[in-house]
Amino acid sequence: MTPWWTFNGLKKKLGRFQFLLLLIAIIFTAGYWGYELGAKLQSMLSAKVEEQDDRLAKLYQELDNKIRQINYISVELEVERRANVQIQEELLTLREELFSLRRELNFYQKVVAPELVADGISVEQFDVEETNIEGRYRFRFALVQTNNKKRYARGYIRLQLNAIKNEVKVNYDMAELAGLTKENLKFNFHYFQYFEGEFELESEVIAEALEVKVIQPKTKWQKYKAFTQVLEWPDSQQISLD
């Protein structure tokens, strides 16, 4: 015997026509609720998508604002950096000009008004500059009379370069480095005389100072005098001369 709740049982119990009506009603009801559920689900999904789109748009706007802020700050920092670099360069230029003016003033003061400075001879206007050959440099300085009599000064000089090599203090004969002869080291002048030469050093050598020993032998017109003056290496040249 077929149970009544089965497909065939319902068909026999209700009859074919009523069974078809029941089947149509079930299909219609299922379709209706399926449609309603689908519509509600579509509405919920649409609302969720719209909400996510709004949130994404806000995030993009915030990101754009942050990028604009970063770019603005970067521009400000770059402007400040360039301004600082320019100020540093201007200060360095002014300091070099002031140092040069002081040297020139001191030099001409000793020539024109020697009564304002110590008696004898002084070493002035020491300078070191690069040549057009890499690793090769040119030095220059002047001997200046500082006495009132202003007789001709005669004598000779000795040059010693004080430096550091591999963290050890070393000394070099600057005349030998520059290829200066005994004649090149002699002086015979009234007011002032310049000395100069070119030299090279090993890359691991750092120059610190130039010692100039001035010797005036005894003659009929002058007494024996000798002194050593230490000239500090210019700041821009206190680096490894490679």
C-alpha positions in Angstrom: 0.0 0.0 0.0 1.3 3.4 -1.0 1.5 6.0 1.8 -0.7 9.0 1.2 2.1 11.6 1.7 4.1 10.3 -1.2 3.7 11.7 -4.7 1.7 8.7 -6.0 -0.4 8.6 -2.7 -1.4 12.2 -3.0 -2.3 11.7 -6.7 -4.6 8.8 -5.9 -6.1 10.5 -2.8 -6.9 13.9 -4.4 -7.4 12.8 -7.9 -5.5 13.9 -10.9 -7.1 17.4 -11.3 -6.9 18.4 -7.7 -3.4 17.1 -7.6 -2.4 19.3 -10.5 -4.0 22.3 -8.8 -2.0 21.5 -5.6 1.2 21.1 -7.6 0.6 24.4 -9.4 -0.1 26.2 -6.1 3.1 24.8 -4.6 5.1 25.8 -7.6 3.6 29.3 -7.6 4.1 29.7 -3.9 7.8 28.6 -4.1 8.3 30.9 -7.1 6.7 33.8 -5.3 8.8 33.4 -2.1 11.9 32.7 -4.2 11.3 35.9 -6.0 10.7 37.9 -2.8 13.8 36.5 -1.2 15.8 37.1 -4.3 14.6 40.7 -4.5 15.4 41.3 -0.8 18.8 39.7 -1.2 19.5 41.9 -4.3 18.4 45.0 -2.4 20.7 44.1 0.5 23.6 43.4 -1.8 23.0 46.6 -3.7 23.0 48.6 -0.5 26.2 46.9 0.7 27.9 47.6 -2.7 26.8 51.2 -2.5 28.1 51.5 1.0 31.4 50.0 0.0 31.6 52.4 -3.0 31.0 55.4 -0.7 33.6 54.2 1.7 36.1 53.5 -1.1 35.5 57.0 -2.6 36.1 58.6 0.9 39.3 56.5 1.2 40.5 57.7 -2.2 39.8 61.2 -1.2 41.7 60.9 2.0 44.6 59.3 0.2 44.6 62.1 -2.4 44.6 64.7 0.4 47.5 62.9 2.2 49.5 62.8 -1.1 48.8 66.5 -1.6 50.0 67.3 2.0 53.1 65.2 1.5 53.9 66.9 -1.8 53.4 70.3 -0.2 55.6 69.4 2.8 58.2 68.0 0.5 58.3 71.2 -1.5 58.6 73.3 1.7 61.4 71.1 2.9 63.2 71.3 -0.4 62.8 75.1 -0.4 64.2 75.3 3.1 67.1 73.0 2.3 68.1 75.1 -0.7 67.7 78.3 1.3 70.0 76.8 4.0 72.5 75.7 1.4 72.5 79.1 -0.2 72.9 80.8 3.2 75.8 78.5 4.1 77.5 79.3 0.8 77.0 83.0 1.3 78.4 82.8 4.8 81.4 80.8 3.5 82.0 83.4 0.8 81.8 86.3 3.3 84.1 84.5 5.7 86.7 83.9 2.9 86.4 87.6 1.8 86.8 88.8 5.3 89.9 86.6 5.8 91.4 87.8 2.5 90.8 91.4 3.4 92.3 90.9 6.8 95.4 89.3 5.3 95.8 92.1 2.7 95.3 94.8 5.4 97.8 93.2 7.7 100.3 92.8 4.7 100.1 96.5 3.6 100.1 97.7 7.1 103.4 96.1 7.7 104.8 97.6 4.5 103.4 101.1 4.8 103.4 101.5 8.6 105.9 99.1 10.0 106.0 101.0 13.3 102.7 99.4 14.1 104.1 95.8 14.1 107.1 94.0 15.5 110.6 94.8 14.3 112.2 92.6 11.7 110.7 90.3 9.0 107.4 88.6 8.9 105.9 85.8 6.7 102.6 86.8 5.3 99.9 85.9 2.7 100.4 82.1 2.9 98.1 80.3 0.5 97.8 76.9 -1.2 95.7 76.2 -4.3 95.1 73.3 -6.7 96.7 73.3 -10.1 95.2 71.9 -13.3 97.0 68.6 -12.6 95.2 66.3 -10.2 96.9 65.9 -6.9 99.4 68.7 -7.6 99.3 72.0 -5.6 100.9 75.4 -5.6 102.0 77.3 -2.4 102.8 81.0 -2.1 103.9 83.4 0.7 105.7 86.7 1.1 108.5 87.9 3.3 107.7 91.4 4.6 110.0 93.9 6.3 108.6 95.2 9.5 111.4 97.6 10.7 111.7 101.4 10.4 115.0 101.6 8.6 113.8 99.6 5.6 117.3 98.6 4.5 117.5 95.7 2.0 117.0 92.4 3.8 119.3 89.6 2.7 119.4 85.9 3.6 117.8 82.6 2.8 114.9 80.4 4.0 114.3 76.8 4.9 110.9 75.1 4.4 109.5 72.2 6.4 106.1 70.7 5.8 104.4 69.2 8.9 101.9 66.5 8.1 100.2 63.3 9.2 100.7 60.0 7.4 98.7 56.9 8.5 97.9 58.7 11.8 101.7 59.4 12.4 103.2 62.9 12.4 105.8 63.3 9.7 108.0 66.1 8.3 109.0 66.8 4.7 111.5 69.2 3.2 109.2 71.4 1.2 112.0 72.8 -1.0 112.8 69.2 -2.0 109.1 68.4 -2.7 108.8 71.6 -4.8 112.1 71.2 -6.5 113.5 74.5 -5.2 117.2 75.2 -5.5 119.4 77.1 -3.0 119.1 80.2 -5.3 115.3 79.9 -5.2 115.4 80.0 -1.3 117.6 83.2 -1.1 116.0 86.6 -0.6 117.3 90.1 -1.2 114.5 92.7 -1.1 113.3 96.1 0.1 109.7 96.0 1.5 108.7 92.4 0.5 109.5 89.4 -1.7 107.3 86.5 -2.8 108.2 82.7 -2.7 106.2 80.0 -4.5 106.4 76.5 -5.8 104.4 73.4 -6.8 104.5 70.1 -5.1 102.8 66.6 -4.8 102.2 64.4 -1.8 101.1 60.8 -1.4 97.3 60.3 -1.1 97.6 59.2 2.5 99.4 62.4 3.6 97.4 65.2 5.3 99.2 68.5 5.4 98.9 70.5 8.7 101.4 73.4 8.6 104.4 74.9 6.8 107.4 76.0 8.9 109.4 78.8 7.4 112.8 79.4 8.9 114.2 82.8 8.0 118.0 83.2 8.3 119.8 86.5 7.9 123.6 86.0 8.0 125.7 88.7 9.6 127.0 91.3 7.1 128.3 94.8 7.2 124.8 96.2 7.1 122.9 93.7 9.2 123.2 91.6 12.3 122.7 87.8 12.3 119.0 87.0 12.8 117.0 83.8 12.6 113.5 82.9 13.4 110.9 80.2 12.5 107.3 81.1 11.7 104.6 78.3 11.6 102.0 78.9 9.0 98.8 76.9 9.6 97.5 75.1 6.5 94.5 76.8 4.9 91.2 75.3 6.0 90.1 74.4 2.5 93.4 72.5 2.0 93.5 70.5 5.3 92.5 67.3 3.5 94.3 64.4 2.0 96.2 65.7 -1.0 95.3 62.9 -3.4 
